[in-house]
Amino acid sequence: MEAPAPGLMYPHMRMGVLCDHALVSQDGKLSLIGIFDRIVVPGLPIHHPRFFVVAVFDMLPGNHMVRVDLIDPTGHNVLRDQKVEIPVSVPTLGQSGNLLAELNMLPLEFVGRYDFNLYVGDSLAGTISLNVEVGQTGSFGPGPGQQQIGQA
């Protein structure tokens, strides 16, 4: 039996995004719709209605539990009272594991950066950040000092 690649000994998040919708097809292809890293809300506190946290992990084959912590701008774990653990399966060596977590009515109380920290066991495998701003909703253009790359 061949030894696993050294990088697989420690779980690693290859990709992580927040999006409006995500699904995995029957043949295992991951589809993401509406990828974002910031939201603009009319005021705080507010509950964000629905979105997905999606991550692709490189790790050893088998079944793994991924713990999700959400750290708000004050350093508080928003999900502390709910032990959020999501199963991720890696079928064989050389394949990756997909995490899709649908979040509904997420409470947001502060302006700033929220970090979704993803742990496999005690190891931090990756972080996905969300910036929350207060302003006029529906403005998805580039912010000050940002260049718009493409338009749909």
C-alpha positions in Angstrom: 0.0 0.0 0.0 1.3 3.4 -1.0 1.9 6.0 1.8 -0.3 9.1 1.6 1.2 12.3 0.4 2.7 14.3 3.3 0.2 17.2 2.8 -2.7 14.9 3.4 -1.6 14.0 7.0 -3.1 17.4 8.1 -6.6 18.3 6.6 -6.4 21.3 4.4 -9.2 23.5 2.9 -8.4 23.8 -0.8 -11.3 26.1 -1.5 -13.9 27.9 0.7 -16.7 30.2 -0.4 -20.1 31.6 0.7 -22.8 31.5 -1.9 -26.6 31.9 -2.4 -27.0 28.2 -3.4 -24.8 25.1 -3.8 -25.4 21.5 -4.8 -23.5 18.3 -5.7 -24.6 16.4 -8.8 -25.0 12.7 -8.9 -21.6 12.4 -10.5 -20.0 14.4 -7.7 -19.6 17.8 -9.4 -19.9 20.8 -7.1 -22.1 23.7 -8.4 -22.1 27.1 -6.8 -24.5 30.0 -7.5 -24.0 33.6 -6.3 -20.5 33.6 -4.7 -20.0 36.5 -2.3 -17.7 37.6 0.6 -19.6 40.7 1.7 -23.2 41.6 2.4 -24.7 45.0 2.8 -27.6 45.2 5.3 -30.1 48.1 5.9 -29.4 48.0 9.7 -28.3 45.9 12.6 -29.1 43.6 14.3 -30.6 41.5 11.5 -31.0 37.9 10.5 -29.6 36.9 7.1 -32.3 34.7 5.6 -30.3 31.9 3.7 -26.9 31.1 2.3 -24.4 28.3 2.0 -21.0 27.7 3.4 -19.0 25.5 1.0 -15.5 24.1 1.4 -13.4 21.5 -0.5 -10.9 19.6 1.7 -7.8 17.6 0.9 -7.5 14.9 3.5 -7.1 11.2 4.0 -9.9 8.9 2.8 -12.7 8.2 5.3 -15.5 9.9 7.1 -14.6 13.1 9.0 -16.5 15.5 11.1 -15.9 19.2 10.4 -16.7 21.6 13.2 -17.8 25.1 12.2 -17.2 28.1 14.5 -18.4 31.6 13.5 -16.3 34.3 15.1 -18.0 37.8 15.0 -16.0 41.1 14.9 -15.9 41.2 18.8 -14.3 37.7 19.0 -17.5 35.9 20.2 -18.4 32.5 18.7 -21.9 33.1 17.3 -22.4 29.3 17.0 -21.1 28.5 20.5 -24.4 27.2 21.9 -25.0 25.1 18.8 -22.4 22.5 18.3 -22.2 22.6 14.5 -20.5 19.6 13.0 -20.9 18.5 9.5 -19.9 15.1 8.0 -17.4 15.1 5.1 -16.5 11.9 3.3 -13.4 11.3 1.2 -13.9 8.1 -0.9 -10.4 7.3 -2.0 -6.9 8.7 -1.9 -6.5 11.5 -4.4 -10.1 12.6 -4.1 -11.4 15.6 -2.1 -14.2 16.0 0.4 -17.0 18.5 0.0 -18.7 20.4 2.8 -22.1 22.1 2.0 -23.8 23.8 5.0 -27.0 25.7 4.5 -27.5 28.5 7.1 -30.8 30.0 7.7 -31.6 33.1 9.7 -28.0 33.8 10.8 -28.0 36.5 13.5 -25.7 39.4 12.6 -25.2 42.1 15.2 -22.0 43.9 14.2 -20.4 45.6 11.3 -17.1 44.0 10.3 -15.5 40.7 9.5 -17.0 37.4 10.5 -14.8 34.3 10.2 -16.1 30.8 9.6 -13.4 28.7 11.1 -13.5 25.0 10.0 -11.9 22.4 12.2 -11.2 18.7 11.5 -10.5 17.3 15.0 -8.5 20.0 16.8 -6.8 21.2 13.6 -7.9 24.4 11.9 -8.3 23.4 8.3 -9.4 26.8 6.9 -11.2 30.0 7.3 -13.9 31.7 5.2 -14.5 35.4 5.9 -17.7 37.4 5.5 -17.7 41.2 5.7 -20.9 42.8 6.9 -21.6 46.5 6.1 -24.5 48.7 6.8 -25.8 50.7 3.8 -28.1 50.8 0.9 -28.9 47.2 -0.1 -28.7 46.1 -3.7 -25.5 48.0 -4.4 -23.2 45.2 -5.7 -20.7 47.4 -7.6 -17.1 47.8 -6.6 -16.4 49.7 -3.4 -14.1 52.7 -3.1 -10.7 52.0 -4.5 -11.9 48.7 -6.1 -11.9 48.0 -9.8 -14.8 46.1 -11.4 -13.4 43.2 -13.4 -16.4 41.8 -15.2 -20.1 42.3 -15.4 -22.8 39.7 -15.9 
